[in-house]
Amino acid sequence: MESVIPYVVLGLLYAYLLYLSWTPDTIGLMFASKYWLPELSGIAKMFSSEMTLASAWIHLLAVDLFAARSLSFSLTYTLHYCICVRLSHVS
């Protein structure tokens, strides 16, 4: 899959869902501790919203698709290189 269309579609959908799920207290929930690190209670409260959960799901789909595509290209290149090197040694 060399097209970037799936990434653009998932990115736009992710941005839209993130926009819908953003509330004024989102920053406060994410960085509630004095060390500016998220706490489990704040994360649980954020993911109680269906929009936030949907945006996280779309984000994971996009990351998984990108990782699978990268791995596929890497394996294809490696296999092609190994076959070419092997054939050059045979002749």
C-alpha positions in Angstrom: 0.0 0.0 0.0 1.9 3.0 -1.3 -1.0 5.4 -1.1 -1.1 8.0 1.7 -4.9 8.3 1.5 -5.7 5.9 4.4 -3.3 8.0 6.6 -4.9 11.2 5.6 -8.4 9.9 6.2 -7.5 8.4 9.6 -5.6 11.6 10.5 -8.5 13.8 9.7 -11.0 11.5 11.5 -8.6 11.5 14.5 -8.3 15.3 14.6 -12.1 15.7 14.3 -12.8 13.2 17.1 -10.1 14.8 19.3 -11.7 18.2 18.7 -15.1 16.9 19.7 -13.7 15.2 22.8 -11.6 18.2 24.0 -13.1 19.9 27.1 -11.8 22.8 29.1 -10.6 20.5 31.9 -8.7 18.1 29.6 -5.3 19.6 30.4 -6.1 19.5 34.1 -7.0 15.9 33.8 -3.9 15.0 31.8 -1.4 16.9 34.0 -2.9 16.8 37.5 0.2 15.9 39.5 2.9 18.4 40.6 5.3 16.7 38.2 3.0 17.3 35.1 2.5 13.6 34.6 -0.8 12.0 33.9 -2.4 10.1 36.8 -4.5 7.0 36.4 -7.6 8.6 37.8 -7.4 11.5 35.3 -6.9 9.1 32.4 -9.8 6.9 33.5 -12.0 10.0 33.6 -10.9 11.2 30.2 -11.6 7.7 28.6 -15.1 7.6 30.2 -16.1 9.9 27.3 -17.1 8.0 24.1 -15.5 10.6 21.9 -12.2 10.3 23.6 -12.3 6.6 23.4 -13.2 6.7 19.7 -10.3 9.1 19.0 -7.9 6.8 20.9 -9.1 3.8 18.9 -8.6 5.7 15.6 -5.1 6.7 16.8 -4.2 3.1 17.5 -5.6 2.0 14.1 -3.4 4.6 12.3 -0.3 3.7 14.3 -0.8 -0.1 13.7 -1.4 0.5 10.0 1.8 2.6 9.7 3.8 0.0 11.7 2.5 -2.9 9.5 3.3 -0.9 6.3 6.8 -0.1 7.5 7.4 -3.7 8.5 6.1 -5.0 5.1 8.3 -2.6 3.1 11.3 -3.5 5.3 10.7 -7.3 4.8 10.2 -6.9 1.1 13.4 -4.9 0.7 15.4 -7.4 2.8 14.0 -10.4 1.0 14.7 -8.8 -2.4 18.3 -8.0 -1.3 18.9 -11.5 0.0 17.7 -13.1 -3.2 19.8 -10.8 -5.4 22.9 -11.4 -3.4 22.3 -15.1 -3.4 21.8 -15.2 -7.1 24.9 -13.1 -7.7 27.0 -15.7 -5.8 25.5 -18.6 -7.8 26.5 -17.3 -11.2 
